[in-house]
Amino acid sequence: MINPETLQERIALIQTKRESLVRLLEQPDLGTLRIDVNQAIEEIDDLLDEFKQTFPGS
């Protein structure tokens, strides 16, 4: 089982990856990859929401 500190570190890493995807989305020459980037951002947002619901004090 994973300890709470490790879980919080991994969630923080995912949040930084989300920011990278948002910056990538701002690129004008992204083409059809834009769909995949949007989907990844949505899935990360869902994961972060579920984490906050499960661990409200985090």
mmCIF file as gemmi writes it, N, C-alpha and C atoms, coordinates in Angstrom:
data_model
loop_
_atom_site.group_PDB
_atom_site.id
_atom_site.type_symbol
_atom_site.label_atom_id
_atom_site.label_alt_id
_atom_site.label_comp_id
_atom_site.label_asym_id
_atom_site.label_entity_id
_atom_site.label_seq_id
_atom_site.pdbx_PDB_ins_code
_atom_site.Cartn_x
_atom_site.Cartn_y
_atom_site.Cartn_z
_atom_site.occupancy
_atom_site.B_iso_or_equiv
_atom_site.pdbx_formal_charge
_atom_site.auth_seq_id
_atom_site.auth_asym_id
_atom_site.pdbx_PDB_model_num
ATOM 1 N N . MET Axp A 1 ? 0.844 -1.181 0 1 0 ? 1 A 1
ATOM 2 C CA . MET Axp A 1 ? 0 0 0 1 0 ? 1 A 1
ATOM 3 C C . MET Axp A 1 ? 0.89 1.246 0 1 0 ? 1 A 1
ATOM 4 N N . ILE Axp A 2 ? 0.446 2.263 -0.662 1 0 ? 2 A 1
ATOM 5 C CA . ILE Axp A 2 ? 1.23 3.499 -0.81 1 0 ? 2 A 1
ATOM 6 C C . ILE Axp A 2 ? 0.966 4.426 0.38 1 0 ? 2 A 1
ATOM 7 N N . ASN Axp A 3 ? 2.012 5.091 0.841 1 0 ? 3 A 1
ATOM 8 C CA . ASN Axp A 3 ? 1.818 5.987 1.975 1 0 ? 3 A 1
ATOM 9 C C . ASN Axp A 3 ? 1.305 7.351 1.489 1 0 ? 3 A 1
ATOM 10 N N . PRO Axp A 4 ? 0.68 8.116 2.373 1 0 ? 4 A 1
ATOM 11 C CA . PRO Axp A 4 ? 0.058 9.389 1.974 1 0 ? 4 A 1
ATOM 12 C C . PRO Axp A 4 ? 1.028 10.398 1.361 1 0 ? 4 A 1
ATOM 13 N N . GLU Axp A 5 ? 2.252 10.462 1.869 1 0 ? 5 A 1
ATOM 14 C CA . GLU Axp A 5 ? 3.21 11.432 1.327 1 0 ? 5 A 1
ATOM 15 C C . GLU Axp A 5 ? 3.57 11.104 -0.113 1 0 ? 5 A 1
ATOM 16 N N . THR Axp A 6 ? 3.775 9.833 -0.399 1 0 ? 6 A 1
ATOM 17 C CA . THR Axp A 6 ? 4.109 9.413 -1.761 1 0 ? 6 A 1
ATOM 18 C C . THR Axp A 6 ? 2.952 9.699 -2.701 1 0 ? 6 A 1
ATOM 19 N N . LEU Axp A 7 ? 1.748 9.437 -2.244 1 0 ? 7 A 1
ATOM 20 C CA . LEU Axp A 7 ? 0.568 9.708 -3.06 1 0 ? 7 A 1
ATOM 21 C C . LEU Axp A 7 ? 0.454 11.199 -3.365 1 0 ? 7 A 1
ATOM 22 N N . GLN Axp A 8 ? 0.664 12.047 -2.388 1 0 ? 8 A 1
ATOM 23 C CA . GLN Axp A 8 ? 0.602 13.492 -2.6 1 0 ? 8 A 1
ATOM 24 C C . GLN Axp A 8 ? 1.699 13.957 -3.56 1 0 ? 8 A 1
ATOM 25 N N . GLU Axp A 9 ? 2.885 13.365 -3.46 1 0 ? 9 A 1
ATOM 26 C CA . GLU Axp A 9 ? 3.966 13.722 -4.383 1 0 ? 9 A 1
ATOM 27 C C . GLU Axp A 9 ? 3.597 13.35 -5.819 1 0 ? 9 A 1
ATOM 28 N N . ARG Axp A 10 ? 2.993 12.19 -5.974 1 0 ? 10 A 1
ATOM 29 C CA . ARG Axp A 10 ? 2.604 11.753 -7.322 1 0 ? 10 A 1
ATOM 30 C C . ARG Axp A 10 ? 1.496 12.629 -7.892 1 0 ? 10 A 1
ATOM 31 N N . ILE Axp A 11 ? 0.556 13.026 -7.064 1 0 ? 11 A 1
ATOM 32 C CA . ILE Axp A 11 ? -0.512 13.921 -7.513 1 0 ? 11 A 1
ATOM 33 C C . ILE Axp A 11 ? 0.08 15.274 -7.904 1 0 ? 11 A 1
ATOM 34 N N . ALA Axp A 12 ? 1.041 15.772 -7.14 1 0 ? 12 A 1
ATOM 35 C CA . ALA Axp A 12 ? 1.7 17.041 -7.472 1 0 ? 12 A 1
ATOM 36 C C . ALA Axp A 12 ? 2.419 16.933 -8.814 1 0 ? 12 A 1
ATOM 37 N N . LEU Axp A 13 ? 3.038 15.796 -9.077 1 0 ? 13 A 1
ATOM 38 C CA . LEU Axp A 13 ? 3.709 15.579 -10.354 1 0 ? 13 A 1
ATOM 39 C C . LEU Axp A 13 ? 2.701 15.582 -11.499 1 0 ? 13 A 1
ATOM 40 N N . ILE Axp A 14 ? 1.57 14.951 -11.285 1 0 ? 14 A 1
ATOM 41 C CA . ILE Axp A 14 ? 0.518 14.937 -12.307 1 0 ? 14 A 1
ATOM 42 C C . ILE Axp A 14 ? 0.03 16.353 -12.58 1 0 ? 14 A 1
ATOM 43 N N . GLN Axp A 15 ? -0.087 17.164 -11.538 1 0 ? 15 A 1
ATOM 44 C CA . GLN Axp A 15 ? -0.517 18.556 -11.723 1 0 ? 15 A 1
ATOM 45 C C . GLN Axp A 15 ? 0.483 19.333 -12.578 1 0 ? 15 A 1
ATOM 46 N N . THR Axp A 16 ? 1.776 19.084 -12.399 1 0 ? 16 A 1
ATOM 47 C CA . THR Axp A 16 ? 2.76 19.788 -13.225 1 0 ? 16 A 1
ATOM 48 C C . THR Axp A 16 ? 2.697 19.307 -14.666 1 0 ? 16 A 1
ATOM 49 N N . LYS Axp A 17 ? 2.412 18.028 -14.858 1 0 ? 17 A 1
ATOM 50 C CA . LYS Axp A 17 ? 2.265 17.5 -16.217 1 0 ? 17 A 1
ATOM 51 C C . LYS Axp A 17 ? 1.05 18.128 -16.893 1 0 ? 17 A 1
ATOM 52 N N . ARG Axp A 18 ? -0.006 18.384 -16.116 1 0 ? 18 A 1
ATOM 53 C CA . ARG Axp A 18 ? -1.194 19.022 -16.666 1 0 ? 18 A 1
ATOM 54 C C . ARG Axp A 18 ? -0.839 20.406 -17.198 1 0 ? 18 A 1
ATOM 55 N N . GLU Axp A 19 ? -0.065 21.139 -16.433 1 0 ? 19 A 1
ATOM 56 C CA . GLU Axp A 19 ? 0.342 22.475 -16.866 1 0 ? 19 A 1
ATOM 57 C C . GLU Axp A 19 ? 1.145 22.413 -18.173 1 0 ? 19 A 1
ATOM 58 N N . SER Axp A 20 ? 1.963 21.394 -18.32 1 0 ? 20 A 1
ATOM 59 C CA . SER Axp A 20 ? 2.719 21.212 -19.561 1 0 ? 20 A 1
ATOM 60 C C . SER Axp A 20 ? 1.782 20.97 -20.73 1 0 ? 20 A 1
ATOM 61 N N . LEU Axp A 21 ? 0.741 20.192 -20.5 1 0 ? 21 A 1
ATOM 62 C CA . LEU Axp A 21 ? -0.234 19.932 -21.556 1 0 ? 21 A 1
ATOM 63 C C . LEU Axp A 21 ? -1.004 21.189 -21.926 1 0 ? 21 A 1
ATOM 64 N N . VAL Axp A 22 ? -1.322 22.01 -20.936 1 0 ? 22 A 1
ATOM 65 C CA . VAL Axp A 22 ? -2.022 23.267 -21.214 1 0 ? 22 A 1
ATOM 66 C C . VAL Axp A 22 ? -1.151 24.174 -22.074 1 0 ? 22 A 1
ATOM 67 N N . ARG Axp A 23 ? 0.141 24.244 -21.767 1 0 ? 23 A 1
ATOM 68 C CA . ARG Axp A 23 ? 1.052 25.051 -22.586 1 0 ? 23 A 1
ATOM 69 C C . ARG Axp A 23 ? 1.169 24.483 -24 1 0 ? 23 A 1
ATOM 70 N N . LEU Axp A 24 ? 1.179 23.165 -24.104 1 0 ? 24 A 1
ATOM 71 C CA . LEU Axp A 24 ? 1.239 22.522 -25.411 1 0 ? 24 A 1
ATOM 72 C C . LEU Axp A 24 ? -0.009 22.846 -26.223 1 0 ? 24 A 1
ATOM 73 N N . LEU Axp A 25 ? -1.128 22.903 -25.562 1 0 ? 25 A 1
ATOM 74 C CA . LEU Axp A 25 ? -2.392 23.2 -26.231 1 0 ? 25 A 1
ATOM 75 C C . LEU Axp A 25 ? -2.385 24.591 -26.851 1 0 ? 25 A 1
ATOM 76 N N . GLU Axp A 26 ? -1.568 25.475 -26.333 1 0 ? 26 A 1
ATOM 77 C CA . GLU Axp A 26 ? -1.487 26.841 -26.859 1 0 ? 26 A 1
ATOM 78 C C . GLU Axp A 26 ? -0.694 26.933 -28.159 1 0 ? 26 A 1
ATOM 79 N N . GLN Axp A 27 ? -0.035 25.85 -28.551 1 0 ? 27 A 1
ATOM 80 C CA . GLN Axp A 27 ? 0.76 25.85 -29.782 1 0 ? 27 A 1
ATOM 81 C C . GLN Axp A 27 ? -0.173 25.858 -30.997 1 0 ? 27 A 1
ATOM 82 N N . PRO Axp A 28 ? 0.049 26.77 -31.941 1 0 ? 28 A 1
ATOM 83 C CA . PRO Axp A 28 ? -0.862 26.871 -33.088 1 0 ? 28 A 1
ATOM 84 C C . PRO Axp A 28 ? -0.723 25.721 -34.09 1 0 ? 28 A 1
ATOM 85 N N . ASP Axp A 29 ? 0.401 25.041 -34.117 1 0 ? 29 A 1
ATOM 86 C CA . ASP Axp A 29 ? 0.632 24.015 -35.128 1 0 ? 29 A 1
ATOM 87 C C . ASP Axp A 29 ? 0.395 22.601 -34.592 1 0 ? 29 A 1
ATOM 88 N N . LEU Axp A 30 ? -0.495 22.452 -33.644 1 0 ? 30 A 1
ATOM 89 C CA . LEU Axp A 30 ? -0.724 21.169 -32.986 1 0 ? 30 A 1
ATOM 90 C C . LEU Axp A 30 ? -1.526 20.197 -33.857 1 0 ? 30 A 1
ATOM 91 N N . GLY Axp A 31 ? -2.372 20.719 -34.691 1 0 ? 31 A 1
ATOM 92 C CA . GLY Axp A 31 ? -3.152 19.882 -35.604 1 0 ? 31 A 1
ATOM 93 C C . GLY Axp A 31 ? -4.111 18.96 -34.868 1 0 ? 31 A 1
ATOM 94 N N . THR Axp A 32 ? -4.21 17.718 -35.361 1 0 ? 32 A 1
ATOM 95 C CA . THR Axp A 32 ? -5.155 16.768 -34.777 1 0 ? 32 A 1
ATOM 96 C C . THR Axp A 32 ? -4.706 16.257 -33.408 1 0 ? 32 A 1
ATOM 97 N N . LEU Axp A 33 ? -3.468 16.503 -33.057 1 0 ? 33 A 1
ATOM 98 C CA . LEU Axp A 33 ? -2.98 16.12 -31.733 1 0 ? 33 A 1
ATOM 99 C C . LEU Axp A 33 ? -3.707 16.906 -30.641 1 0 ? 33 A 1
ATOM 100 N N . ARG Axp A 34 ? -4.293 18.032 -31.011 1 0 ? 34 A 1
ATOM 101 C CA . ARG Axp A 34 ? -5.041 18.875 -30.081 1 0 ? 34 A 1
ATOM 102 C C . ARG Axp A 34 ? -6.151 18.064 -29.396 1 0 ? 34 A 1
ATOM 103 N N . ILE Axp A 35 ? -6.792 17.165 -30.132 1 0 ? 35 A 1
ATOM 104 C CA . ILE Axp A 35 ? -7.861 16.336 -29.578 1 0 ? 35 A 1
ATOM 105 C C . ILE Axp A 35 ? -7.319 15.463 -28.452 1 0 ? 35 A 1
ATOM 106 N N . ASP Axp A 36 ? -6.17 14.834 -28.675 1 0 ? 36 A 1
ATOM 107 C CA . ASP Axp A 36 ? -5.566 13.964 -27.668 1 0 ? 36 A 1
ATOM 108 C C . ASP Axp A 36 ? -5.115 14.754 -26.446 1 0 ? 36 A 1
ATOM 109 N N . VAL Axp A 37 ? -4.576 15.932 -26.668 1 0 ? 37 A 1
ATOM 110 C CA . VAL Axp A 37 ? -4.127 16.766 -25.549 1 0 ? 37 A 1
ATOM 111 C C . VAL Axp A 37 ? -5.324 17.197 -24.714 1 0 ? 37 A 1
ATOM 112 N N . ASN Axp A 38 ? -6.402 17.592 -25.376 1 0 ? 38 A 1
ATOM 113 C CA . ASN Axp A 38 ? -7.626 17.956 -24.645 1 0 ? 38 A 1
ATOM 114 C C . ASN Axp A 38 ? -8.135 16.786 -23.81 1 0 ? 38 A 1
ATOM 115 N N . GLN Axp A 39 ? -8.139 15.601 -24.399 1 0 ? 39 A 1
ATOM 116 C CA . GLN Axp A 39 ? -8.602 14.408 -23.697 1 0 ? 39 A 1
ATOM 117 C C . GLN Axp A 39 ? -7.724 14.121 -22.479 1 0 ? 39 A 1
ATOM 118 N N . ALA Axp A 40 ? -6.427 14.258 -22.638 1 0 ? 40 A 1
ATOM 119 C CA . ALA Axp A 40 ? -5.506 14.019 -21.517 1 0 ? 40 A 1
ATOM 120 C C . ALA Axp A 40 ? -5.759 15.014 -20.391 1 0 ? 40 A 1
ATOM 121 N N . ILE Axp A 41 ? -5.988 16.268 -20.738 1 0 ? 41 A 1
ATOM 122 C CA . ILE Axp A 41 ? -6.269 17.29 -19.723 1 0 ? 41 A 1
ATOM 123 C C . ILE Axp A 41 ? -7.564 16.956 -18.985 1 0 ? 41 A 1
ATOM 124 N N . GLU Axp A 42 ? -8.588 16.553 -19.722 1 0 ? 42 A 1
ATOM 125 C CA . GLU Axp A 42 ? -9.861 16.19 -19.095 1 0 ? 42 A 1
ATOM 126 C C . GLU Axp A 42 ? -9.692 15.011 -18.143 1 0 ? 42 A 1
ATOM 127 N N . GLU Axp A 43 ? -8.919 14.017 -18.55 1 0 ? 43 A 1
ATOM 128 C CA . GLU Axp A 43 ? -8.715 12.851 -17.693 1 0 ? 43 A 1
ATOM 129 C C . GLU Axp A 43 ? -7.908 13.203 -16.444 1 0 ? 43 A 1
ATOM 130 N N . ILE Axp A 44 ? -6.933 14.066 -16.598 1 0 ? 44 A 1
ATOM 131 C CA . ILE Axp A 44 ? -6.167 14.517 -15.426 1 0 ? 44 A 1
ATOM 132 C C . ILE Axp A 44 ? -7.077 15.294 -14.488 1 0 ? 44 A 1
ATOM 133 N N . ASP Axp A 45 ? -7.924 16.16 -15.036 1 0 ? 45 A 1
ATOM 134 C CA . ASP Axp A 45 ? -8.859 16.915 -14.204 1 0 ? 45 A 1
ATOM 135 C C . ASP Axp A 45 ? -9.788 15.986 -13.432 1 0 ? 45 A 1
ATOM 136 N N . ASP Axp A 46 ? -10.278 14.939 -14.102 1 0 ? 46 A 1
ATOM 137 C CA . ASP Axp A 46 ? -11.135 13.961 -13.431 1 0 ? 46 A 1
ATOM 138 C C . ASP Axp A 46 ? -10.379 13.265 -12.299 1 0 ? 46 A 1
ATOM 139 N N . LEU Axp A 47 ? -9.141 12.879 -12.571 1 0 ? 47 A 1
ATOM 140 C CA . LEU Axp A 47 ? -8.323 12.223 -11.554 1 0 ? 47 A 1
ATOM 141 C C . LEU Axp A 47 ? -8.095 13.141 -10.352 1 0 ? 47 A 1
ATOM 142 N N . LEU Axp A 48 ? -7.775 14.394 -10.617 1 0 ? 48 A 1
ATOM 143 C CA . LEU Axp A 48 ? -7.532 15.344 -9.53 1 0 ? 48 A 1
ATOM 144 C C . LEU Axp A 48 ? -8.804 15.592 -8.721 1 0 ? 48 A 1
ATOM 145 N N . ASP Axp A 49 ? -9.955 15.671 -9.41 1 0 ? 49 A 1
ATOM 146 C CA . ASP Axp A 49 ? -11.233 15.846 -8.703 1 0 ? 49 A 1
ATOM 147 C C . ASP Axp A 49 ? -11.524 14.649 -7.8 1 0 ? 49 A 1
ATOM 148 N N . GLU Axp A 50 ? -11.301 13.452 -8.322 1 0 ? 50 A 1
ATOM 149 C CA . GLU Axp A 50 ? -11.534 12.246 -7.526 1 0 ? 50 A 1
ATOM 150 C C . GLU Axp A 50 ? -10.595 12.195 -6.32 1 0 ? 50 A 1
ATOM 151 N N . PHE Axp A 51 ? -9.35 12.612 -6.521 1 0 ? 51 A 1
ATOM 152 C CA . PHE Axp A 51 ? -8.394 12.641 -5.412 1 0 ? 51 A 1
ATOM 153 C C . PHE Axp A 51 ? -8.873 13.605 -4.329 1 0 ? 51 A 1
ATOM 154 N N . LYS Axp A 52 ? -9.341 14.788 -4.737 1 0 ? 52 A 1
ATOM 155 C CA . LYS Axp A 52 ? -9.795 15.78 -3.778 1 0 ? 52 A 1
ATOM 156 C C . LYS Axp A 52 ? -11.035 15.303 -3.04 1 0 ? 52 A 1
ATOM 157 N N . GLN Axp A 53 ? -11.903 14.556 -3.733 1 0 ? 53 A 1
ATOM 158 C CA . GLN Axp A 53 ? -13.101 14.027 -3.07 1 0 ? 53 A 1
ATOM 159 C C . GLN Axp A 53 ? -12.738 12.926 -2.08 1 0 ? 53 A 1
ATOM 160 N N . THR Axp A 54 ? -11.764 12.115 -2.446 1 0 ? 54 A 1
ATOM 161 C CA . THR Axp A 54 ? -11.366 11.004 -1.587 1 0 ? 54 A 1
ATOM 162 C C . THR Axp A 54 ? -10.541 11.468 -0.399 1 0 ? 54 A 1
ATOM 163 N N . PHE Axp A 55 ? -9.666 12.455 -0.647 1 0 ? 55 A 1
ATOM 164 C CA . PHE Axp A 55 ? -8.791 12.995 0.41 1 0 ? 55 A 1
ATOM 165 C C . PHE Axp A 55 ? -9 14.502 0.498 1 0 ? 55 A 1
ATOM 166 N N . PRO Axp A 56 ? -10.124 14.928 1.089 1 0 ? 56 A 1
ATOM 167 C CA . PRO Axp A 56 ? -10.455 16.359 1.107 1 0 ? 56 A 1
ATOM 168 C C . PRO Axp A 56 ? -9.442 17.241 1.836 1 0 ? 56 A 1
ATOM 169 N N . GLY Axp A 57 ? -8.684 16.709 2.745 1 0 ? 57 A 1
ATOM 170 C CA . GLY Axp A 57 ? -7.714 17.518 3.484 1 0 ? 57 A 1
ATOM 171 C C . GLY Axp A 57 ? -6.388 17.691 2.78 1 0 ? 57 A 1
ATOM 172 N N . SER Axp A 58 ? -6.225 17.091 1.61 1 0 ? 58 A 1
ATOM 173 C CA . SER Axp A 58 ? -4.931 17.122 0.925 1 0 ? 58 A 1
ATOM 174 C C . SER Axp A 58 ? -4.761 18.37 0.11 1 0 ? 58 A 1
